[in-house]
Amino acid sequence: MKKKVVVAFSGGLDTSFTVMYLAKEKGYEVYAACANTGGFSEEQLKQNEENAYKLGATKYVTIDVTKEYYEKSLKYMVFGNVLRNGTYPISVSSERIFQALAIARYANEIGADAIAHGSTGAGNDQIRFDMTFMVLAPNVEIITLTRDMALTRDYEINYLKENGFVADFTKLKYSYNVGLWGTSICGGEILDSAQGLPESAYLKQVEKTGSEELRIEFKNGEIHAVNGEVFEDKIAAIQKVEEIGAAYGIGRDMHVGDTIIGIKGRVGFEAAAPMLIIGAHRFLEKYTLSKWQQYWKDQVANWYGMFLHESQYLEPVMRDIEAMLQESQRNVNGTAILELRPLSFSTVGVESKDDLVKTKFGEYGEMQKGWTAEDAKGFIKVTSTPLRVYYNNHKDEEI
């Protein structure tokens, strides 16, 4: 009997080569599996299926894990306002983990002997895929032709052409990874640390001028409504915010950070929905959470984002962090109001029944109602005691 191999199939050059080479040269029974986390259109998925069979696959499947990706990752990144290095919403890289989980489960389900993916030896994705497969499919061989054979684009393209498969694998100036939580952009000016990306590098152009108001409502920290329209489907809500924000070119930036393999990496991105949703959510939390809730949530959320980026999603502490983030959202209810304009947005205000700014104890800078003037003087005197003690004993210190 032929050995079974599941190929994590994106439809790109590397995975197309992998399907054909393993079927033709190695005699595998190839199962091409496209794990969709929101980055593929219906047309792309249909084309993937057609191409997989042309390349020699025995079977093609699309595994839709978009909802799982939201429920098990995205909502926690919103709860934690996760931005790597304060900049990057961990867009496509976070999707890789859930694609790997889906592929591993499918390989176990069909009793595969091997799993193959198209990662190179110079990036983070090889680690995200390999580690997940090693943990969830420990008895399955991992095949990475692009990495192990040090393949070039020309070699792969020529091989496919010689064996009757012709597709447009033109090497473009930029490479894009499109996902539900944003689009990453590599190549071109990205490779020069002194340059930024031109307007033409972005997939979504600025179409609107002027400004408009965007209202995002949250219930227990989760997005609930956009401009008054209630969304039971959170994926659709994210897509709605993306549609509105992308028309202004909001969410563009450049991320520079440390890769898992130790080198520095630079990537451009456009992510209107993540930046608007996180911006609105963080703003609402300023009104509805205590000082220490915000402080400690920021600490664990930073670790959550780092672990997710560095392929540690399966680390048990991640479930503990998720539990804390979930619990912290019990009073994060209300609507954040944003003002959008080309390439930027600003926060305006919130409407919330849990608004801690509204209190009978006083209005900041106006009038105290929960204490007297004498109470305030006593509080200030007691608070200053450690400083008064120190400087009374060290009168010679200059300030």
Rosetta blueprint (number, residue, H / E / L):
1 M L
2 K L
3 K L
4 K E
5 V E
6 V E
7 V E
8 A E
9 F L
10 S L
11 G L
12 G L
13 L H
14 D H
15 T H
16 S H
17 F H
18 T H
19 V H
20 M H
21 Y H
22 L H
23 A H
24 K H
25 E L
26 K L
27 G L
28 Y L
29 E E
30 V E
31 Y E
32 A E
33 A E
34 C E
35 A E
36 N E
37 T L
38 G L
39 G L
40 F L
41 S L
42 E H
43 E H
44 Q H
45 L H
46 K H
47 Q H
48 N H
49 E H
50 E H
51 N H
52 A H
53 Y H
54 K H
55 L H
56 G L
57 A L
58 T L
59 K E
60 Y E
61 V E
62 T E
63 I E
64 D E
65 V L
66 T H
67 K H
68 E H
69 Y H
70 Y H
71 E H
72 K H
73 S H
74 L H
75 K H
76 Y H
77 M H
78 V H
79 F H
80 G L
81 N L
82 V L
83 L L
84 R E
85 N L
86 G L
87 T L
88 Y E
89 P L
90 I L
91 S H
92 V H
93 S H
94 S H
95 E H
96 R H
97 I H
98 F H
99 Q H
100 A H
101 L H
102 A H
103 I H
104 A H
105 R H
106 Y H
107 A H
108 N H
109 E H
110 I H
111 G L
112 A L
113 D L
114 A E
115 I E
116 A E
117 H L
118 G L
119 S L
120 T L
121 G L
122 A L
123 G L
124 N L
125 D H
126 Q H
127 I H
128 R H
129 F H
130 D H
131 M H
132 T H
133 F H
134 M H
135 V H
136 L H
137 A L
138 P L
139 N L
140 V L
141 E E
142 I E
143 I E
144 T L
145 L H
146 T H
147 R H
148 D H
149 M L
150 A L
151 L L
152 T L
153 R H
154 D H
155 Y H
156 E H
157 I H
158 N H
159 Y H
160 L H
161 K H
162 E H
163 N L
164 G L
165 F L
166 V L
167 A L
168 D L
169 F L
170 T L
171 K L
172 L L
173 K L
174 Y E
175 S E
176 Y E
177 N E
178 V E
179 G E
180 L L
181 W L
182 G E
183 T E
184 S E
185 I E
186 C E
187 G E
188 G H
189 E H
190 I H
191 L H
192 D L
193 S L
194 A L
195 Q L
196 G L
197 L L
198 P L
199 E H
200 S H
201 A H
202 Y L
203 L L
204 K L
205 Q L
206 V L
207 E L
208 K L
209 T L
210 G L
211 S L
212 E E
213 E E
214 L E
215 R E
216 I E
217 E E
218 F E
219 K E
220 N L
221 G L
222 E E
223 I E
224 H E
225 A E
226 V E
227 N L
228 G L
229 E E
230 V E
231 F L
232 E L
233 D L
234 K H
235 I H
236 A H
237 A H
238 I H
239 Q H
240 K H
241 V H
242 E H
243 E H
244 I H
245 G H
246 A H
247 A L
248 Y L
249 G L
250 I L
251 G L
252 R E
253 D E
254 M E
255 H E
256 V E
257 G E
258 D E
259 T L
260 I L
261 I L
262 G L
263 I L
264 K E
265 G E
266 R E
267 V E
268 G E
269 F E
270 E E
271 A L
272 A H
273 A H
274 P H
275 M H
276 L H
277 I H
278 I H
279 G H
280 A H
281 H H
282 R H
283 F H
284 L H
285 E H
286 K H
287 Y H
288 T H
289 L L
290 S L
291 K H
292 W H
293 Q H
294 Q H
295 Y H
296 W H
297 K H
298 D H
299 Q H
300 V H
301 A H
302 N H
303 W H
304 Y H
305 G H
306 M H
307 F H
308 L H
309 H H
310 E L
311 S L
312 Q L
313 Y L
314 L L
315 E L
316 P L
317 V H
318 M H
319 R H
320 D H
321 I H
322 E H
323 A H
324 M H
325 L H
326 Q H
327 E H
328 S L
329 Q L
330 R L
331 N L
332 V L
333 N L
334 G E
335 T E
336 A E
337 I E
338 L E
339 E E
340 L E
341 R E
342 P L
343 L L
344 S E
345 F E
346 S E
347 T E
348 V E
349 G E
350 V E
351 E E
352 S L
353 K L
354 D L
355 D L
356 L L
357 V L
358 K L
359 T L
360 K L
361 F L
362 G E
363 E E
364 Y L
365 G L
366 E L
367 M E
368 Q E
369 K L
370 G L
371 W L
372 T L
373 A H
374 E H
375 D H
376 A H
377 K H
378 G H
379 F H
380 I H
381 K H
382 V H
383 T H
384 S L
385 T H
386 P H
387 L H
388 R H
389 V H
390 Y H
391 Y H
392 N H
393 N H
394 H L
395 K L
396 D L
397 E L
398 E L
399 I L
